[in-house]
Amino acid sequence: MSNVATIEPRPQLAVGGKLSPIIPQTMDEAYRLAKAVCMAGMAPRGMDTPEKAMIAIMRGMEVGLTPFQALDKIAVVNGRPTIWGDGAMALVRASGLCEWITEEIEGTGDARVGVCEAKRRGDAKTIRRTFSVGDAKKAGLWGKQGPWSQYEERMLRMRARAFALRDGFADVLGGLYLKEEFDGIEGKAATIPTPPTPPPSPVRAQLQASVALIEKPAGFDFDEYRKDLQACEKVEEMNAVFDNVVDKGGLSEEETEECQRILSEIAAPLWKGDNE
């Protein structure tokens, strides 16, 4: 008889392969994902509630962004969702509808002009949009503290990019404005188109009701259950209360586990007395 131990072969660690993002399929799943991100403290500034993060996820998914890309690339300006310029560029390039895009600065000093040219596949003409130092001065942006004083030429190009991409690829961007288009003018709400308040509708009411159910589920009355257990004098009576609750059905797995935990907590002194 051999004393040599037999070592079972272990499966090799899988490497490589394409990773797939987690895509929520329902409002409930989108809300749970948004809530997890907020609770983890990883939500961007301005999306510090599950509701805001959920809307950003859903809006981003409409234009082809994964949930975490949406949280990273969607920004809220004056209550309106916008997309960062690099996110817009990525969507346009990945759409297959863009043959090429170029950006440059023409001129020097106060004569500088940001230029963006793009060619949409199938169109005979290129799309050329500009934004000059003069335009920035008229808008009260030039020299303004922040990006317009730190990255002058980049902001000129970004403004030109915003006009070119929105004019030539509105279908790809789903009507989203570029966030950089509003940098430095957040305080001027009148210059940012604000959608009118939608009239009451059954669909909107249903959406609000769905969010309310997700946020505040009816759940199980644990306080009443705890009182019923505390009124018992024997462990057998407590077990009967627990069995009655479970037999009625309707409890989730988490609720059943919580009921078991409460039973163990309240019955522990009686078990200890019996053992002594």
N, C-alpha and C positions, 0 to 999 in steps of 0.2 A: 504493500500500500504506500503510495507516494504522499509525502507531506508538502510537496510543492504547491503553493497556491496558484490557482488559475485566475488570471486577470482578464476580465471581460473587455473586449475592445470598445473604446469610446468613440462616439461620432466626432468627426473633425469639425472644427469651428468654421462656419460658413463665412466666406469673405467675398468682397466684390458684389456685383449685382446692382441693380438700379433701385434706389430708395424712392418710395412713393409717399407723398404727403397725406396727412390725415384730413379727409374731406367730410365735413358734416353733411348729413343727408336731410335733416329736419331742423326746424327752429329750436327744438329741445336740445339737439346735439350741438347746434351753433351756440346756444346760450350756455350750455355746460362747459364748452371749450373756452368761451369768453370769460366765464366766471373763474375757471381754473387759472387762466392767465392773470386776471386781476388779483386773485388771492395769492399768487406767487410773486406779486410785485413786479411783473415783467411787462405790464401794459404801458404803452407810450403815454407821455403827458397829454392830457386832454381826453384820454380814454380810460379813466380810472374807475368806471363802473361797468358791470357786465353788459348793461343795455347798450352803452356807447360802443364797447368793443364788439358786441354781436352785430350791430349795424355796420361797423367798419368791415367786419369779416364778410357779411352778406353783400355789401356794396363792392368790395374788392373782387369777390368771386364772380360777380356779374360781368366783370371785364377780363376775367381769366387769371386773377391772382389767387394763389393758395392762401389759406387762412392766415398763416404767419407773415406771408408777404404783404397781405392786406393790412395787417396791424402795423407793419413797418413802413409801408408806402402810402397809406391813406392818412391824410392830416385834415383836421377840422379847422376851418377859418370862418369866423362869424356864424357858427352853427351849420356850415355847409361843407360836405366832404370834398376834398381836393386830393390830387395825387402829386407826389414829389416828382420832379423833373426826370430823375434817373429811372424811376418806375415807369413813367410815360414813355421814355425812350425805349426801355426794354420791351414793353408791350407792342410798340409800333414795329420794332425790328423783328420781333418774334412772330408777328402776324402774317408774314409772307407777302404783305401788300406794299412794302417799302423796298424800292430798289437801292436807294442810298440816301444818306443825310450828311450834310456838311455844316460846320459852324465855324465862324471866324470873326475877327475884329478888323474892321476897315478904318483907316485914318488914324490920327494921333491927337492927343490932348482932348480938348472939348469938341473936336470934330469926329471923335470915335463913334463908330456905329457897330452894334452887334448884328450879325447876319446869320440867318439859318435858311438853308435851302434843302428841300427834300423832293424826291421823285417818287410818285406813287405809281405802282405797276399798272400799266394799261393807259395812263394819262399821257397826253402828248406834251404838256407843259410842266415845268418844274414849279414848285411852290417856294416862293422867296418872301421872307418876312424880315423886317428890321426893327431895331429899337436903338435910338441914338442917345447921346448924352443930353441933347436938347429935349428929347422926349422925357427923359428922367427928371430934368429940371422942371419941366412943365407940370409933371405929376407930383412934384415936391419930394422926390426920392433922392436926388443927388446930394451926397454929403450927409445923408440921414444916418444916425447911429445904427450900427448893425451891419448886415451883409452889404448894404449899398456903400458903406465907407470902407469895408474891409476887403471886399472882392468885387470891385467895380466892373471889371471887364466880364467876369463870370456872370454877374447879374444882367448885364446887357445881353449876353448870349442867351441866358435863360429866358428872358422876356421874348426875344426873337423866336426861341424854340417853342415857347408856349403858343405863340400865334400860329406858327407853321404847323405844329402837330395838331392843334385843335381845328384849324381850317382844313387840313388835308386828311386827317385820320380821326374825325369825330366819331365814326362808327366803332373804331378800335378802342377809344378812350371812354366810350359810353357817355359822352357829354361832360366828363369831369374836367374841371379847370386845373391848371398846374399850380401847386402851392407857391412856387417862387413868383408866380404872377401877382401874388398878393403880398409878398414880403415887403414890409415897410409901410403898408397902407391898411393894416388891420384896424386901425382906429377910424377909418373912413368907410363906414358901413354903406354909405350911399353909393360908393363906386363899385360895390360888389353886388351883382344881381342876387336878390333874395327871392326864392320861390314863394308864391302866395300860400297862405294857409289853406290846406285842402278842406273842402266841405265835408260834413259828417257823412259817412258811408258805412254800409253793413260790413264791408271788407275791413275797413279800418277798425271798427268796433270789435270784429272777430280777432284781429291781430292783437289789439290791446288786451282782450280777454285771455288770449293764449299766453302772452307774456306774464300776465298776472298769475295764471295757473302754474307756469313754470317756476316763477319766483316764490310763490306761497302755496305749495301743495297742501291739501287738506290734512293729510297725515293722520297719525294715530294719537289719541289722547293719553299720553304717558302719565300725566298727573293723576288722572282718574284711576288708571291702572295701578299706580303706586299706592294710592289710598286704599284700593281694594285689597292689595297684598298686606298692607300694614294693619288692616282690620282683622286679619287671620291670626289665630293663636298657634296653629300647628303647620308644620312643613307640608303635610298632606293637603291641607286646605289651600295653601299657596299654590301647590302644583295643580290643584283643581282649577284655580283661577287662571293660571297660565294656559292649561289645556283648553279651557273654555274660550279664551281669546283666540288661540291658534285655530281651534276647530271652526270658528266663525268664518275664517278665511279673510281675504282682502289685505293681508299684511305683506309688505315687501320683505325680501330677505334681510335687509338692514334693520327693519322694524322688529322682525322676529328675534334677531340677535340682540337688539336693545332690550326687548322684553325679557329675554333669558338672563341678560346681565343684571337687570333690576331685580329679578327674582333671586338670583344668587346673592346679591348685595343684602337684601332684606332678610333672607333665610339664613344667612351665615351665622348670626348669633344663636339661633335655635340649633343648628347643626353642631356648633361648638359645645352647647350645653348638653346635647345628647351624647357626644363623645366623652365628655368629662364624667 
